Amino acid sequence: METLNKTDRGMETEYLVEMKLVPVSVIPTPAEALAFSERFVLPTLEGLQRLHEAGRIVAGGPAAAGTAFAFVMRAGSPDELDNALGALPLWPRCETKVTPLVRFDRRLARARERLVALRARIAEVETARSA
């Protein structure tokens, strides 16, 4: 599984990742449940733990008493994120939703820029009316 260390943060994006195990129509036998856990669940948890330790997953974890994961992951590109998630053994058996996140400071800066532009536009309209 490809990971970057905690110092390679350049132009990374944070993504909210929600993975939910797709329900099965047949209840597995205890032996099947054991094999599934050994082959898919434990290796996936180990992979997610490695991503967390490497600083790639910055928050979140398994849903309490559920068959889902929700976490915030940093990646330098959508391809990097896709590769990391696709390497998880459980990934093909999950419904996965990914939402790119914008940093609060960047959104605040854009909101302030829009307000400045809006104030200027209002001033232009008021100046044109009074002329």
N, C-alpha and C positions, 0 to 999 in steps of 0.2 A: 504494500500500500504506500503510495507516494505521499510524503508529508514534508512540510517545510518547518524549520525550527522557529522558535519564538521571536527571533530578531528579524526575520524576513517579512516585514509588515507593509512595505511600500504602498501600493495602490490597491490593497485588498478590499473586498466587499464582504460584509457580513450577511449571511443568509439564515432565515428561519427555516429549519428543516423539520417536517412532520412526517414520520413514517409509522404506518399502522399496518399490522399484520392482516392480510386478507383472510377472512374466515373460511374455514373448510366446511364442505357439506357433509363429510363423514367424520365421526368422532374417532380419533386415532386410538389404537390399543396402547396400553402402557409401554410396550416395547417400541412401538412407532414413535410415541411421544419422547421417549428416552433418546432414540436415534436422531430425531429431529433436533432436540436440544443440543446433543453433542455435535451434530454436523453443522447446524445453522445458528442456533441461539448463542451458545457460548463463544464461538469464534466471532460473531458479530459484536457481542459485548466487549470482547477483548480488543477488537479493532477500534471500536468507539472510545474505549479507554486509552488506547495509544494515541488517537487523534486528540483527545483531551489533554493528555500529558505533553504532547507536542505543541499545545497552545492553539490548535486548529479549531477545536470545539471550545467555546468560551463560556457557555452556560447551558443549562438544561440537562436532560438525561431521560431515563426510562420513565414512562408514566406510572405513577403509583398504582399498583394492583391492576395494571392493564397490559395489553399486548401492543404497546406503541412506544415510540420515542419522539421527543420534541427537544430540539437543541438549536443553538446559534453556532454556526460554523463560519470561519473565515476562509476565504479562498481568493487567489489572485485572478481567477477567471471562471466562467461557467464550466469550461472543460475540466479544470482542476477539481471543481466541486463534483462534477459528474463522475470523474475517474475515482475519486475517494469514496463516493457513495456506492458506485457500481462494484467496487472491490469488496463490499460487505456481503458475506454469504447470504444474509437474510433479505437483502435488497430486492431481488426479483420476486419475492413473495410478499412484498409490502406495497401498499398504495402510498406514494410519496408525493408530498406537496412542498415546493420550495418557493420561498418569498424573499427576493432581494431586499435588504434593508438599507436605509439612508441614515447616515449619522445625524444626530440631533443638531450638532453645530453647523453642518452643511445646510440642513433644512432651514435653520434659523437665519443663516446668512442669506439664503435665497428669498425667504419671506421678507426680510428687511429690504433687500433690493427691490422686490415687487412693491413694497409700500412707498419707497422713494419714487419709483416710476409712477405709481398711481397718484401720489401727491403732485408730482410735476404735471401730469396730464390734467388734473383738476385745476391747477393754477393756470394752465394754458387756456382751458375752457372759460374760466372766470375772467381772464385777461381779455379774451376775444369778445365776450359778452359786454364788458365795460368799455370797449373801444368804439 
